[in-house]
Amino acid sequence: MGQAEIRRRIYQPGLYRKSVGGNGGIMKNYIGVKIVKAEPKEKNGVPGYAVKYPDGYVSWSPKETFEKAYRELDCQDFINSAE
């Protein structure tokens, strides 16, 4: 999803509202941000990234999907820093 699509969705409140679970509730819009560790890694010949989340969970994401969602940070190590 590109930046224009994100802006279109954010600035059209109600666009994604719908009833859920048959209880008449309304879905609301949320946006989240997370800092992850990642390195390029192929899986079954498909380029992508190995991704490690702050809680230690590790997954793999296709290159295009990962690069649309994340930008490289050149700053302190948030995941491994002492609390």
TIVO-493767 format. One record per residue: residue number from 0; y, x, z of N, C-alpha, C in turn. Coordinates in nm, 3 decimals. Example, Ala and Ser with C-alpha at 12.3 -4.5 7.8 and 13.67 -1.06 7.14 Angstrom:
2
<node><marza>0</marza><n_Y>-0.569</n_Y><n_X>1.319</n_X><n_Z>0.780</n_Z><ca_Y>-0.450</ca_Y><ca_X>1.230</ca_X><ca_Z>0.780</ca_Z><c_Y>-0.330</c_Y><c_X>1.320</c_X><c_Z>0.780</c_Z></node>
<node><marza>1</marza><n_Y>-0.225</n_Y><n_X>1.285</n_X><n_Z>0.708</n_Z><ca_Y>-0.106</ca_Y><ca_X>1.367</ca_X><ca_Z>0.714</ca_Z><c_Y>0.003</c_Y><c_X>1.290</c_X><c_Z>0.787</c_Z></node>
***
This chain:
83
<node><marza>0</marza><n_Y>-0.116</n_Y><n_X>0.085</n_X><n_Z>0.000</n_Z><ca_Y>0.000</ca_Y><ca_X>0.000</ca_X><ca_Z>0.000</ca_Z><c_Y>0.123</c_Y><c_X>0.090</c_X><c_Z>0.000</c_Z></node>
<node><marza>1</marza><n_Y>0.211</n_Y><n_X>0.073</n_X><n_Z>-0.094</n_Z><ca_Y>0.331</ca_Y><ca_X>0.155</ca_X><ca_Z>-0.105</ca_Z><c_Y>0.442</c_Y><c_X>0.108</c_X><c_Z>-0.013</c_Z></node>
<node><marza>2</marza><n_Y>0.547</n_Y><n_X>0.190</n_X><n_Z>-0.001</n_Z><ca_Y>0.659</ca_Y><ca_X>0.157</ca_X><ca_Z>0.086</ca_Z><c_Y>0.727</c_Y><c_X>0.026</c_X><c_Z>0.046</c_Z></node>
<node><marza>3</marza><n_Y>0.739</n_Y><n_X>0.002</n_X><n_Z>-0.083</n_Z><ca_Y>0.802</ca_Y><ca_X>-0.123</ca_X><ca_Z>-0.128</ca_Z><c_Y>0.721</c_Y><c_X>-0.244</c_X><c_Z>-0.084</c_Z></node>
<node><marza>4</marza><n_Y>0.589</n_Y><n_X>-0.233</n_X><n_Z>-0.091</n_Z><ca_Y>0.502</ca_Y><ca_X>-0.343</ca_X><ca_Z>-0.049</ca_Z><c_Y>0.513</c_Y><c_X>-0.364</c_X><c_Z>0.102</c_Z></node>
<node><marza>5</marza><n_Y>0.519</n_Y><n_X>-0.256</n_X><n_Z>0.179</n_Z><ca_Y>0.534</ca_Y><ca_X>-0.268</ca_X><ca_Z>0.324</ca_Z><c_Y>0.666</c_Y><c_X>-0.337</c_X><c_Z>0.356</c_Z></node>
<node><marza>6</marza><n_Y>0.776</n_Y><n_X>-0.294</n_X><n_Z>0.292</n_Z><ca_Y>0.906</ca_Y><ca_X>-0.357</ca_X><ca_Z>0.316</ca_Z><c_Y>0.903</c_Y><c_X>-0.504</c_X><c_Z>0.279</c_Z></node>
<node><marza>7</marza><n_Y>0.839</n_Y><n_X>-0.537</n_X><n_Z>0.167</n_Z><ca_Y>0.831</ca_Y><ca_X>-0.676</ca_X><ca_Z>0.124</ca_Z><c_Y>0.760</c_Y><c_X>-0.760</c_X><c_Z>0.229</c_Z></node>
<node><marza>8</marza><n_Y>0.653</n_Y><n_X>-0.707</n_X><n_Z>0.284</n_Z><ca_Y>0.576</ca_Y><ca_X>-0.781</ca_X><ca_Z>0.384</ca_Z><c_Y>0.652</c_Y><c_X>-0.792</c_X><c_Z>0.516</c_Z></node>
<node><marza>9</marza><n_Y>0.718</n_Y><n_X>-0.683</n_X><n_Z>0.557</n_Z><ca_Y>0.790</ca_Y><ca_X>-0.684</ca_X><ca_Z>0.684</ca_Z><c_Y>0.908</c_Y><c_X>-0.781</c_X><c_Z>0.678</c_Z></node>
<node><marza>10</marza><n_Y>0.981</n_Y><n_X>-0.784</n_X><n_Z>0.567</n_Z><ca_Y>1.102</ca_Y><ca_X>-0.863</ca_X><ca_Z>0.558</ca_Z><c_Y>1.078</c_Y><c_X>-1.005</c_X><c_Z>0.510</c_Z></node>
<node><marza>11</marza><n_Y>0.956</n_Y><n_X>-1.048</n_X><n_Z>0.506</n_Z><ca_Y>0.925</ca_Y><ca_X>-1.187</ca_X><ca_Z>0.475</ca_Z><c_Y>0.845</c_Y><c_X>-1.246</c_X><c_Z>0.590</c_Z></node>
<node><marza>12</marza><n_Y>0.910</n_Y><n_X>-1.268</n_X><n_Z>0.706</n_Z><ca_Y>0.838</ca_Y><ca_X>-1.320</ca_X><ca_Z>0.819</ca_Z><c_Y>0.772</c_Y><c_X>-1.453</c_X><c_Z>0.783</c_Z></node>
<node><marza>13</marza><n_Y>0.654</n_Y><n_X>-1.470</n_X><n_Z>0.834</n_Z><ca_Y>0.581</ca_Y><ca_X>-1.593</ca_X><ca_Z>0.805</ca_Z><c_Y>0.491</c_Y><c_X>-1.581</c_X><c_Z>0.684</c_Z></node>
<node><marza>14</marza><n_Y>0.510</n_Y><n_X>-1.475</n_X><n_Z>0.603</n_Z><ca_Y>0.428</ca_Y><ca_X>-1.458</ca_X><ca_Z>0.484</ca_Z><c_Y>0.281</c_Y><c_X>-1.451</c_X><c_Z>0.520</c_Z></node>
<node><marza>15</marza><n_Y>0.250</n_Y><n_X>-1.387</n_X><n_Z>0.633</n_Z><ca_Y>0.111</ca_Y><ca_X>-1.370</ca_X><ca_Z>0.671</ca_Z><c_Y>0.072</c_Y><c_X>-1.457</c_X><c_Z>0.791</c_Z></node>
<node><marza>16</marza><n_Y>0.151</n_Y><n_X>-1.557</n_X><n_Z>0.819</n_Z><ca_Y>0.116</ca_Y><ca_X>-1.648</ca_X><ca_Z>0.927</ca_Z><c_Y>0.012</c_Y><c_X>-1.748</c_X><c_Z>0.877</c_Z></node>
<node><marza>17</marza><n_Y>-0.088</n_Y><n_X>-1.769</n_X><n_Z>0.958</n_Z><ca_Y>-0.186</ca_Y><ca_X>-1.872</ca_X><ca_Z>0.928</ca_Z><c_Y>-0.261</c_Y><c_X>-1.906</c_X><c_Z>1.055</c_Z></node>
<node><marza>18</marza><n_Y>-0.322</n_Y><n_X>-2.022</n_X><n_Z>1.058</n_Z><ca_Y>-0.400</ca_Y><ca_X>-2.062</ca_X><ca_Z>1.174</ca_Z><c_Y>-0.524</c_Y><c_X>-1.975</c_X><c_Z>1.182</c_Z></node>
<node><marza>19</marza><n_Y>-0.566</n_Y><n_X>-1.945</n_X><n_Z>1.304</n_Z><ca_Y>-0.686</ca_Y><ca_X>-1.867</ca_X><ca_Z>1.324</ca_Z><c_Y>-0.775</c_Y><c_X>-1.936</c_X><c_Z>1.426</c_Z></node>
<node><marza>20</marza><n_Y>-0.903</n_Y><n_X>-1.922</n_X><n_Z>1.407</n_Z><ca_Y>-0.999</ca_Y><ca_X>-1.969</ca_X><ca_Z>1.505</ca_Z><c_Y>-1.000</c_Y><c_X>-2.118</c_X><c_Z>1.529</c_Z></node>
<node><marza>21</marza><n_Y>-0.934</n_Y><n_X>-2.195</n_X><n_Z>1.447</n_Z><ca_Y>-0.935</ca_Y><ca_X>-2.340</ca_X><ca_Z>1.464</ca_Z><c_Y>-0.860</c_Y><c_X>-2.389</c_X><c_Z>1.586</c_Z></node>
<node><marza>22</marza><n_Y>-0.791</n_Y><n_X>-2.299</n_X><n_Z>1.657</n_Z><ca_Y>-0.720</ca_Y><ca_X>-2.343</ca_X><ca_Z>1.777</ca_Z><c_Y>-0.572</c_Y><c_X>-2.366</c_X><c_Z>1.751</c_Z></node>
<node><marza>23</marza><n_Y>-0.531</n_Y><n_X>-2.359</n_X><n_Z>1.627</n_Z><ca_Y>-0.392</ca_Y><ca_X>-2.385</ca_X><ca_Z>1.592</ca_Z><c_Y>-0.299</c_Y><c_X>-2.269</c_X><c_Z>1.622</c_Z></node>
<node><marza>24</marza><n_Y>-0.355</n_Y><n_X>-2.154</n_X><n_Z>1.664</n_Z><ca_Y>-0.272</ca_Y><ca_X>-2.037</ca_X><ca_Z>1.692</ca_Z><c_Y>-0.210</c_Y><c_X>-1.982</c_X><c_Z>1.565</c_Z></node>
<node><marza>25</marza><n_Y>-0.104</n_Y><n_X>-1.909</n_X><n_Z>1.580</n_Z><ca_Y>-0.035</ca_Y><ca_X>-1.848</ca_X><ca_Z>1.466</ca_Z><c_Y>-0.052</c_Y><c_X>-1.697</c_X><c_Z>1.472</c_Z></node>
<node><marza>26</marza><n_Y>-0.095</n_Y><n_X>-1.638</n_X><n_Z>1.360</n_Z><ca_Y>-0.103</ca_Y><ca_X>-1.492</ca_X><ca_Z>1.353</ca_Z><c_Y>0.038</c_Y><c_X>-1.437</c_X><c_Z>1.342</c_Z></node>
<node><marza>27</marza><n_Y>0.066</n_Y><n_X>-1.332</n_X><n_Z>1.415</n_Z><ca_Y>0.197</ca_Y><ca_X>-1.267</ca_X><ca_Z>1.411</ca_Z><c_Y>0.182</c_Y><c_X>-1.132</c_X><c_Z>1.342</c_Z></node>
<node><marza>28</marza><n_Y>0.293</n_Y><n_X>-1.076</n_X><n_Z>1.298</n_Z><ca_Y>0.294</ca_Y><ca_X>-0.946</ca_X><ca_Z>1.232</ca_Z><c_Y>0.308</c_Y><c_X>-0.836</c_X><c_Z>1.334</c_Z></node>
<node><marza>29</marza><n_Y>0.232</n_Y><n_X>-0.726</n_X><n_Z>1.315</n_Z><ca_Y>0.239</ca_Y><ca_X>-0.608</ca_X><ca_Z>1.401</ca_Z><c_Y>0.238</c_Y><c_X>-0.485</c_X><c_Z>1.313</c_Z></node>
<node><marza>30</marza><n_Y>0.297</n_Y><n_X>-0.378</n_X><n_Z>1.363</n_Z><ca_Y>0.290</ca_Y><ca_X>-0.250</ca_X><ca_Z>1.294</ca_Z><c_Y>0.251</c_Y><c_X>-0.145</c_X><c_Z>1.398</c_Z></node>
<node><marza>31</marza><n_Y>0.166</n_Y><n_X>-0.053</n_X><n_Z>1.360</n_Z><ca_Y>0.121</ca_Y><ca_X>0.051</ca_X><ca_Z>1.453</ca_Z><c_Y>0.140</c_Y><c_X>0.189</c_X><c_Z>1.394</c_Z></node>
<node><marza>32</marza><n_Y>0.154</n_Y><n_X>0.286</n_X><n_Z>1.481</n_Z><ca_Y>0.170</ca_Y><ca_X>0.425</ca_X><ca_Z>1.439</ca_Z><c_Y>0.074</c_Y><c_X>0.509</c_X><c_Z>1.522</c_Z></node>
<node><marza>33</marza><n_Y>0.002</n_Y><n_X>0.598</n_X><n_Z>1.459</n_Z><ca_Y>-0.085</ca_Y><ca_X>0.688</ca_X><ca_Z>1.533</ca_Z><c_Y>-0.077</c_Y><c_X>0.828</c_X><c_Z>1.474</c_Z></node>
<node><marza>34</marza><n_Y>-0.093</n_Y><n_X>0.926</n_X><n_Z>1.560</n_Z><ca_Y>-0.095</ca_Y><ca_X>1.066</ca_X><ca_Z>1.518</ca_Z><c_Y>-0.240</c_Y><c_X>1.111</c_X><c_Z>1.523</c_Z></node>
<node><marza>35</marza><n_Y>-0.289</n_Y><n_X>1.164</n_X><n_Z>1.413</n_Z><ca_Y>-0.429</ca_Y><ca_X>1.207</ca_X><ca_Z>1.403</ca_Z><c_Y>-0.437</c_Y><c_X>1.351</c_X><c_Z>1.358</c_Z></node>
<node><marza>36</marza><n_Y>-0.552</n_Y><n_X>1.412</n_X><n_Z>1.377</n_Z><ca_Y>-0.582</ca_Y><ca_X>1.544</ca_X><ca_Z>1.321</ca_Z><c_Y>-0.665</c_Y><c_X>1.517</c_X><c_Z>1.196</c_Z></node>
<node><marza>37</marza><n_Y>-0.649</n_Y><n_X>1.596</n_X><n_Z>1.091</n_Z><ca_Y>-0.727</ca_Y><ca_X>1.574</ca_X><ca_Z>0.970</ca_Z><c_Y>-0.739</c_Y><c_X>1.704</c_X><c_Z>0.891</c_Z></node>
<node><marza>38</marza><n_Y>-0.846</n_Y><n_X>1.711</n_X><n_Z>0.814</n_Z><ca_Y>-0.865</ca_Y><ca_X>1.823</ca_X><ca_Z>0.722</ca_Z><c_Y>-0.935</c_Y><c_X>1.772</c_X><c_Z>0.598</c_Z></node>
<node><marza>39</marza><n_Y>-0.905</n_Y><n_X>1.829</n_X><n_Z>0.481</n_Z><ca_Y>-0.972</ca_Y><ca_X>1.786</ca_X><ca_Z>0.358</ca_Z><c_Y>-1.123</c_Y><c_X>1.804</c_X><c_Z>0.371</c_Z></node>
<node><marza>40</marza><n_Y>-1.198</n_Y><n_X>1.704</n_X><n_Z>0.326</n_Z><ca_Y>-1.344</ca_Y><ca_X>1.712</ca_X><ca_Z>0.332</ca_Z><c_Y>-1.403</c_Y><c_X>1.614</c_X><c_Z>0.231</c_Z></node>
<node><marza>41</marza><n_Y>-1.490</n_Y><n_X>1.664</n_X><n_Z>0.144</n_Z><ca_Y>-1.560</ca_Y><ca_X>1.576</ca_X><ca_Z>0.049</ca_Z><c_Y>-1.676</c_Y><c_X>1.507</c_X><c_Z>0.117</c_Z></node>
<node><marza>42</marza><n_Y>-1.706</n_Y><n_X>1.387</n_X><n_Z>0.070</n_Z><ca_Y>-1.822</ca_Y><ca_X>1.312</ca_X><ca_Z>0.119</ca_Z><c_Y>-1.890</c_Y><c_X>1.253</c_X><c_Z>-0.003</c_Z></node>
<node><marza>43</marza><n_Y>-2.012</n_Y><n_X>1.294</n_X><n_Z>-0.027</n_Z><ca_Y>-2.087</ca_Y><ca_X>1.249</ca_X><ca_Z>-0.145</ca_Z><c_Y>-2.010</c_Y><c_X>1.276</c_X><c_Z>-0.274</c_Z></node>
<node><marza>44</marza><n_Y>-1.941</n_Y><n_X>1.391</n_X><n_Z>-0.278</n_Z><ca_Y>-1.867</ca_Y><ca_X>1.430</ca_X><ca_Z>-0.398</ca_Z><c_Y>-1.732</c_Y><c_X>1.362</c_X><c_Z>-0.414</c_Z></node>
<node><marza>45</marza><n_Y>-1.692</n_Y><n_X>1.281</n_X><n_Z>-0.316</n_Z><ca_Y>-1.564</ca_Y><ca_X>1.209</ca_X><ca_Z>-0.322</ca_Z><c_Y>-1.464</c_Y><c_X>1.283</c_X><c_Z>-0.234</c_Z></node>
<node><marza>46</marza><n_Y>-1.347</n_Y><n_X>1.321</n_X><n_Z>-0.289</n_Z><ca_Y>-1.247</ca_Y><ca_X>1.390</ca_X><ca_Z>-0.207</ca_Z><c_Y>-1.191</c_Y><c_X>1.297</c_X><c_Z>-0.100</c_Z></node>
<node><marza>47</marza><n_Y>-1.167</n_Y><n_X>1.355</n_X><n_Z>0.016</n_Z><ca_Y>-1.112</ca_Y><ca_X>1.276</ca_X><ca_Z>0.126</ca_Z><c_Y>-1.075</c_Y><c_X>1.365</c_X><c_Z>0.242</c_Z></node>
<node><marza>48</marza><n_Y>-1.068</n_Y><n_X>1.305</n_X><n_Z>0.359</n_Z><ca_Y>-1.029</ca_Y><ca_X>1.376</ca_X><ca_Z>0.480</ca_Z><c_Y>-1.120</c_Y><c_X>1.338</c_X><c_Z>0.596</c_Z></node>
<node><marza>49</marza><n_Y>-1.158</n_Y><n_X>1.440</n_X><n_Z>0.675</n_Z><ca_Y>-1.220</ca_Y><ca_X>1.415</ca_X><ca_Z>0.805</ca_Z><c_Y>-1.103</c_Y><c_X>1.389</c_X><c_Z>0.899</c_Z></node>
<node><marza>50</marza><n_Y>-1.111</n_Y><n_X>1.282</n_X><n_Z>0.977</n_Z><ca_Y>-0.999</ca_Y><ca_X>1.239</ca_X><ca_Z>1.062</ca_Z><c_Y>-1.046</c_Y><c_X>1.232</c_X><c_Z>1.207</c_Z></node>
<node><marza>51</marza><n_Y>-0.970</n_Y><n_X>1.293</n_X><n_Z>1.297</n_Z><ca_Y>-1.001</ca_Y><ca_X>1.288</ca_X><ca_Z>1.440</ca_Z><c_Y>-0.886</c_Y><c_X>1.219</c_X><c_Z>1.512</c_Z></node>
<node><marza>52</marza><n_Y>-0.919</n_Y><n_X>1.114</n_X><n_Z>1.587</n_Z><ca_Y>-0.821</ca_Y><ca_X>1.036</ca_X><ca_Z>1.661</ca_Z><c_Y>-0.804</c_Y><c_X>1.091</c_X><c_Z>1.803</c_Z></node>
<node><marza>53</marza><n_Y>-0.693</n_Y><n_X>1.059</n_X><n_Z>1.871</n_Z><ca_Y>-0.668</ca_Y><ca_X>1.112</ca_X><ca_Z>2.005</ca_Z><c_Y>-0.781</c_Y><c_X>1.084</c_X><c_Z>2.105</c_Z></node>
<node><marza>54</marza><n_Y>-0.854</n_Y><n_X>0.976</n_X><n_Z>2.087</n_Z><ca_Y>-0.963</ca_Y><ca_X>0.944</ca_X><ca_Z>2.181</ca_Z><c_Y>-1.092</c_Y><c_X>1.018</c_X><c_Z>2.148</c_Z></node>
<node><marza>55</marza><n_Y>-1.087</n_Y><n_X>1.106</n_X><n_Z>2.044</n_Z><ca_Y>-1.203</ca_Y><ca_X>1.185</ca_X><ca_Z>2.007</ca_Z><c_Y>-1.288</c_Y><c_X>1.126</c_X><c_Z>1.896</c_Z></node>
<node><marza>56</marza><n_Y>-1.261</n_Y><n_X>1.001</n_X><n_Z>1.857</n_Z><ca_Y>-1.336</ca_Y><ca_X>0.937</ca_X><ca_Z>1.749</ca_Z><c_Y>-1.310</c_Y><c_X>1.011</c_X><c_Z>1.618</c_Z></node>
<node><marza>57</marza><n_Y>-1.416</n_Y><n_X>1.037</n_X><n_Z>1.542</n_Z><ca_Y>-1.404</ca_Y><ca_X>1.108</ca_X><ca_Z>1.415</ca_Z><c_Y>-1.453</c_Y><c_X>1.016</c_X><c_Z>1.303</c_Z></node>
<node><marza>58</marza><n_Y>-1.378</n_Y><n_X>1.012</n_X><n_Z>1.194</n_Z><ca_Y>-1.417</ca_Y><ca_X>0.931</ca_X><ca_Z>1.078</ca_Z><c_Y>-1.382</c_Y><c_X>1.007</c_X><c_Z>0.950</c_Z></node>
<node><marza>59</marza><n_Y>-1.410</n_Y><n_X>0.944</n_X><n_Z>0.838</n_Z><ca_Y>-1.377</ca_Y><ca_X>1.001</ca_X><ca_Z>0.708</ca_Z><c_Y>-1.300</c_Y><c_X>0.897</c_X><c_Z>0.629</c_Z></node>
<node><marza>60</marza><n_Y>-1.202</n_Y><n_X>0.940</n_X><n_Z>0.554</n_Z><ca_Y>-1.121</ca_Y><ca_X>0.850</ca_X><ca_Z>0.475</ca_Z><c_Y>-1.106</c_Y><c_X>0.906</c_X><c_Z>0.333</c_Z></node>
<node><marza>61</marza><n_Y>-1.117</n_Y><n_X>0.820</n_X><n_Z>0.230</n_Z><ca_Y>-1.094</ca_Y><ca_X>0.868</ca_X><ca_Z>0.093</ca_Z><c_Y>-0.952</c_Y><c_X>0.925</c_X><c_Z>0.081</c_Z></node>
<node><marza>62</marza><n_Y>-0.936</n_Y><n_X>1.025</n_X><n_Z>-0.003</n_Z><ca_Y>-0.809</ca_Y><ca_X>1.096</ca_X><ca_Z>-0.021</ca_Z><c_Y>-0.692</c_Y><c_X>1.000</c_X><c_Z>-0.047</c_Z></node>
<node><marza>63</marza><n_Y>-0.706</n_Y><n_X>0.911</n_X><n_Z>-0.142</n_Z><ca_Y>-0.596</ca_Y><ca_X>0.821</ca_X><ca_Z>-0.178</ca_Z><c_Y>-0.558</c_Y><c_X>0.730</c_X><c_Z>-0.061</c_Z></node>
<node><marza>64</marza><n_Y>-0.656</n_Y><n_X>0.677</n_X><n_Z>0.007</n_Z><ca_Y>-0.630</ca_Y><ca_X>0.589</ca_X><ca_Z>0.121</ca_Z><c_Y>-0.559</c_Y><c_X>0.666</c_X><c_Z>0.233</c_Z></node>
<node><marza>65</marza><n_Y>-0.610</n_Y><n_X>0.784</n_X><n_Z>0.265</n_Z><ca_Y>-0.551</ca_Y><ca_X>0.866</ca_X><ca_Z>0.371</ca_Z><c_Y>-0.407</c_Y><c_X>0.903</c_X><c_Z>0.337</c_Z></node>
<node><marza>66</marza><n_Y>-0.384</n_Y><n_X>0.950</n_X><n_Z>0.215</n_Z><ca_Y>-0.250</ca_Y><ca_X>0.998</ca_X><ca_Z>0.178</ca_Z><c_Y>-0.148</c_Y><c_X>0.885</c_X><c_Z>0.167</c_Z></node>
<node><marza>67</marza><n_Y>-0.192</n_Y><n_X>0.762</n_X><n_Z>0.150</n_Z><ca_Y>-0.099</ca_Y><ca_X>0.648</ca_X><ca_Z>0.152</ca_Z><c_Y>-0.059</c_Y><c_X>0.613</c_X><c_Z>0.295</c_Z></node>
<node><marza>68</marza><n_Y>-0.147</n_Y><n_X>0.640</n_X><n_Z>0.390</n_Z><ca_Y>-0.123</ca_Y><ca_X>0.599</ca_X><ca_Z>0.528</ca_Z><c_Y>-0.059</c_Y><c_X>0.707</c_X><c_Z>0.615</c_Z></node>
<node><marza>69</marza><n_Y>-0.082</n_Y><n_X>0.835</n_X><n_Z>0.584</n_Z><ca_Y>-0.039</ca_Y><ca_X>0.943</ca_X><ca_Z>0.673</ca_Z><c_Y>0.049</c_Y><c_X>1.044</c_X><c_Z>0.601</c_Z></node>
<node><marza>70</marza><n_Y>0.139</n_Y><n_X>1.106</n_X><n_Z>0.678</n_Z><ca_Y>0.223</ca_Y><ca_X>1.216</ca_X><ca_Z>0.631</ca_Z><c_Y>0.200</c_Y><c_X>1.334</c_X><c_Z>0.723</c_Z></node>
<node><marza>71</marza><n_Y>0.195</n_Y><n_X>1.455</n_X><n_Z>0.667</n_Z><ca_Y>0.173</ca_Y><ca_X>1.575</ca_X><ca_Z>0.748</ca_Z><c_Y>0.293</c_Y><c_X>1.601</c_X><c_Z>0.839</c_Z></node>
<node><marza>72</marza><n_Y>0.266</n_Y><n_X>1.636</n_X><n_Z>0.965</n_Z><ca_Y>0.369</ca_Y><ca_X>1.671</ca_X><ca_Z>1.061</ca_Z><c_Y>0.365</c_Y><c_X>1.821</c_X><c_Z>1.085</c_Z></node>
<node><marza>73</marza><n_Y>0.480</n_Y><n_X>1.883</n_X><n_Z>1.085</n_Z><ca_Y>0.490</ca_Y><ca_X>2.025</ca_X><ca_Z>1.117</ca_Z><c_Y>0.560</c_Y><c_X>2.035</c_X><c_Z>1.251</c_Z></node>
<node><marza>74</marza><n_Y>0.482</n_Y><n_X>2.007</n_X><n_Z>1.357</n_Z><ca_Y>0.540</ca_Y><ca_X>2.005</ca_X><ca_Z>1.491</ca_Z><c_Y>0.433</c_Y><c_X>2.035</c_X><c_Z>1.595</c_Z></node>
<node><marza>75</marza><n_Y>0.464</n_Y><n_X>2.013</n_X><n_Z>1.722</n_Z><ca_Y>0.372</ca_Y><ca_X>2.043</ca_X><ca_Z>1.830</ca_Z><c_Y>0.241</c_Y><c_X>1.967</c_X><c_Z>1.813</c_Z></node>
<node><marza>76</marza><n_Y>0.137</n_Y><n_X>2.017</n_X><n_Z>1.875</n_Z><ca_Y>0.003</ca_Y><ca_X>1.958</ca_X><ca_Z>1.869</ca_Z><c_Y>-0.006</c_Y><c_X>1.846</c_X><c_Z>1.971</c_Z></node>
<node><marza>77</marza><n_Y>0.016</n_Y><n_X>1.722</n_X><n_Z>1.928</n_Z><ca_Y>0.017</ca_Y><ca_X>1.608</ca_X><ca_Z>2.019</ca_Z><c_Y>-0.122</c_Y><c_X>1.576</c_X><c_Z>2.076</c_Z></node>
<node><marza>78</marza><n_Y>-0.226</n_Y><n_X>1.594</n_X><n_Z>1.998</n_Z><ca_Y>-0.359</ca_Y><ca_X>1.554</ca_X><ca_Z>2.041</ca_Z><c_Y>-0.415</c_Y><c_X>1.650</c_X><c_Z>2.146</c_Z></node>
<node><marza>79</marza><n_Y>-0.397</n_Y><n_X>1.780</n_X><n_Z>2.127</n_Z><ca_Y>-0.456</ca_Y><ca_X>1.877</ca_X><ca_Z>2.218</ca_Z><c_Y>-0.361</c_Y><c_X>1.924</c_X><c_Z>2.328</c_Z></node>
<node><marza>80</marza><n_Y>-0.239</n_Y><n_X>1.872</n_X><n_Z>2.333</n_Z><ca_Y>-0.144</ca_Y><ca_X>1.917</ca_X><ca_Z>2.435</ca_Z><c_Y>-0.181</c_Y><c_X>1.860</c_X><c_Z>2.572</c_Z></node>
<node><marza>81</marza><n_Y>-0.146</n_Y><n_X>1.932</n_X><n_Z>2.676</n_Z><ca_Y>-0.174</ca_Y><ca_X>1.886</ca_X><ca_Z>2.813</ca_Z><c_Y>-0.083</c_Y><c_X>1.770</c_X><c_Z>2.847</c_Z></node>
<node><marza>82</marza><n_Y>-0.135</n_Y><n_X>1.678</n_X><n_Z>2.924</n_Z><ca_Y>-0.055</ca_Y><ca_X>1.561</ca_X><ca_Z>2.964</ca_Z><c_Y>0.016</c_Y><c_X>1.587</c_X><c_Z>3.094</c_Z></node>
***
